[in-house]
Amino acid sequence: MTVERAVTDPALPPDDADGTHDVDGVHGADDGVDGVDGVDEPKGRRYPSTIGGIFYLVVLAATAVGIGIVSTGDWRPGIRWIAGGLILAAAARLILPARDAGMLAVRHRLVDCLMLAGVGVLLIFLASTIPNQPV
């Protein structure tokens, strides 16, 4: 496909002047672009690229420990582990700059912190105040 035809072809997206995009406008696997926005990344990289990614993995580990404790039958300490992970995530999101927050940065900083800390505190409150039920 020539450039002239790509520019005048109404079936192609406006940004597809060179005809290299796939039909849906997304680069394919064989287009030579390895990273985001054309930045090449090492092929073997399997670790978090930001410190926020490390905190995210710690929060996931705390949640997994909490779920494991809950599955053994004693749900209160498990819920507290999950809540602790969420509060840790809120603290990390509050302290880390946006470029280092990684997957902890979903919305604006204030919204992320309020949601994470709010759910964590609520879980601790519920685990502490729900009375034991007879079995």
N, C-alpha and C positions, 0 to 999 in steps of 0.2 A: 504494500500500500504506500502510495506516495504521500508526501507531506501535504501537497495541494489538495488531494482528495480527502485526507483526514480532516483538514480544516473546513472544507465545505460539506462534508458528509454529515447530515443531520442525525444519523443514527449513532454516531460516536459521541461520548461525553465531551464537553468543551475542553477539559484538560488533557485529552488524549490526542494531542496534535501530532505526536510521533507514531501513534498506533501501537505502543508497547504495552498498554494496559489490557487486562483481561476484560471480558464482557461486563463484569460487575464493577469495574473500576479499581479492582484490588490487584496489586502485584502478585504474580504467580510465584511458585517455588523456584522456578528456573530463570528468573528475570535478573539475577545477579545482585539483588539487594538483600543483604544479610541482616541488617539491623533496622532500627526505626529511623525514618527520614534519611535513608541511604548511608548510615553510619555502620561500618563493618564492625562486627563483634567477633571475638574469638569463638571458634566452633565448640571447644571443650568446656566453656564456662558453665559451671553448675552451682554457683554460690550466689548469695544475695549481693547485689551491686551497691546497696546503700546500708547504712547502719539501721535504718527503719525496717529493712528486710530481715535483719537479724532479730530485732525486737518482735517482728511479726511471727517469726518461727518460734520464739520463746513463748509468745502468747498461744500459739497453736499447741505447743508442747504442754503448757499448763492446762489448756482445755482438754487435751487427751488424757492427762493424769486425772483431771476432775471427772471425766466421763468414766474412766476406769474405776475410780473410787465409788462413783454412783452405782456402777454395774455390780459391784460386790455387795451392795445392800445398804451401806451407810451413806445416805444421800447428802446430809448436811455438810460434811467436810469436802465432798466432791463439788458441791455448788460453791462453796467458799473458794476452792481452787480456781474454778472458772471465773468467779467474780474478781479474784486477785489478778488473774491474767488480763481481764478487761480494764481494771484500774491501772495496771502497769502500761497497757496500750495507751490509755488516756494520758498518762504522765509522759510517755515517750512522745506522743503526738504533740503535746503542749510544749515540750522542750526542744524537739528537733526542728530545724528549719525545713521548709517545704521541699527543697531539693533532696534532703536526706531522709525524709519520712517514709519514702518507699510506698508500700501497699497500705500503710497506716493512713495515708492521706487520701481520703475518699471525697470529702466535701471540704467546706471551709474549716479552718482549724478549730474555731469555737464550736461549730456544730459537731465535729468529730469528737472533741473532748467531752462535750456535754452528753452526747449519746453514749459513749463508752463508759464514762464515769457514772452516769446515771443508771445504766443497766447493771453495772458492777455493784454499786451501793444498794440498789433495789434487790438484787439477788442475795446479798449479805443480810439485808433487813428481813427478807422473807425466810431465809434459812434459819434466822435467829428467832423469829416470832411465831412461826407455824407450830402449833402444839403437836406433841406426839400423838399418834392415833393408835388405839388398841388394834392388835393384829387378829 
